[in-house]
Amino acid sequence: MTKNINKNVHNTGLSGIRLVSNFIKKPVNEVIQLTVGEIDLPTPFATKQAGIKAIEQDHTKYTDNMGILALRRIITEYAQEFYSEPYNPVTEVLVTVAASEGIDLSIRALVNPGDEVILVSPGYTAYKQAVTLAGGVPVVVDTRSSNFRLLPNQLEEGADVKI
């Protein structure tokens, strides 16, 4: 039995981050890779201990779909303290595995098939794939000539470039 794959998957291609990461076969001491978001520091001891403790206490099951409520409360306290933005931790905060998942979920929630989505370049290369997978049309605007600021005339011109 042949399974069909969403046609949008065929239209995405490999992300620029993965292309660069795959190109660099061996780590070079004088090169700092800013590709897949893997930090070059060891896991802090306190984090390791917290992970071990969580396993020993059988905190190994799925959390609430929105994330652990105690963490969402801390996030809302942070947002209130530093940005004076009040959020409801029960209904307005969603914890994701990482930024890429949060961005992908946001794009899927907001972009309908055929919607044009303006992306600035240079920019994070995975945005283009996320928009395409959602059925949207990425419109890339190059901001190098404007000191990396998106200007009204650039929106009107809408020049498409590779990112």
N, C-alpha and C positions, 0 to 999 in steps of 0.2 A: 504494500500500500504506500503510495506516495503522499507525503504531507506537503501542503502548500505553506510557504513562508510568506509573511506579510511583505507585500511589494516594497514597502518603505525600507525594509532591511536591505534589500538589494541596492537601494539608492543612496545608502549612507557611506559606505567605504570605511576603511580603517581610520581612526582618529589620528590627528597629527601627533598627539602625545605618544601614542603607541608606535607610530612610524619612527619617531626619534628614538624612543626607548629600544625598539627592535634593532635600530641601526647601531646603537652603542652596544657592542657585544661584551666587552670586558670593561670593568670600572677603571677609570684613569684617576690617579691620585689628585691631579690638579684640575679636574673637571667636577663641578658640582652639578649633578643632574637635577633639573627642575622639570621633570616629566610627569611621572605617574603619582606624585604626591607621597612617595615613600620617604620618611625622614631618615637621616643618617645618624641618629642618636640611639643609644640603647634604650630599651623600655625602662622607665624609672622603677627603682626598687619598690616604692610604695604602691605603684600600679600593679606590679607583679604580685605583691602580697595581697592586695585587694582582690585580684583575680583568683588566687588560691583560696582565700577565705570564702569568696562567693561560691566556688565549686564545693568546698567542704560543707557549706550551709545549704547545699542543693538549690542554689539560685541559678538553675541551668535550663529553665523553661522559657518559652516565649513570653515576652512582656505584653502589656496592653498594646493594641495596634498603634496608638499614638505615642508610645514610649512610657517609661516608668513615671508615674505621677509625681513622685518626689523630685525627680530630675526636672520635669516640666515646671514645677513650682520654683525651683532654683533659677531656671532660665527666665521666668517672668519677673522674679525679684531683680535679677541682673538688668533686664531691659528697663525696668522701672527706675532703678538706681542710676544707671549710666546714661539712659536716653529719655527718661521721663515718659516712657511709653507703657501704659498699662495693658496687660494682656491677661486673658483668662486661661490658666493652665489646663483646665479641663476641656475647653472647646477651641482654643486658638493657638495651641502650641503642638507641633508634631516633631518628634525626635527621629532623625534619620541616621543611617550608618555613617554617612560622610556627606560632604557638600555636594558631590556629584549626584548622589541619590536625591537630595533635596531639590537640586536644580532640575533634574529629570522629572520628578514628580510635579513640580510647579509648572513646567512646560506642558506636560501631558494634561494637567488640569485646566490650563488657560488657552492652549492652542487647538483650534479646530482644523480639520482637513482644508487645505487651500489658503489658510491665513498666512499672510506675509509677516515675518518676524525680523526686525532690524537687529543685526549683530554688528558690533564694532570690531574693527581689526586694527592692530593686532588684538587678539582676545583668546579666551579659553576655547580650544578647538572642539571640545566635546559639545558645546552649545549647538553647533551646526548639525551634528548627528542627532541630538535630542529633538531638535525642531523637525528634522526630516522624518524621524521615527514617529513623531506625533502627526505626520501628514501635512505639516506646515511647509512653507517655502522660505528658506533662509535668504535674507537680503543683507549682504555684507557691505559695510561702509568702511573704507580705509581712512583711518584718522592720523596716519603718520605725518601728513603734510600740515596738519593743524595742531601739532604738538600733543597729539593723542587726546584731543577734545572733539566731541561730536558737535558739529555746527549745523544750524538750520539749512544752509545751502547744500551741505553734504547729504542731508535727508532728501532734499529735492532732487539731487543728481542721482543718488542711489547706486553709485558705481559698485559692481560686484567684483570682489577679489578673492583669492584663495586664502583660507586660514586653516 
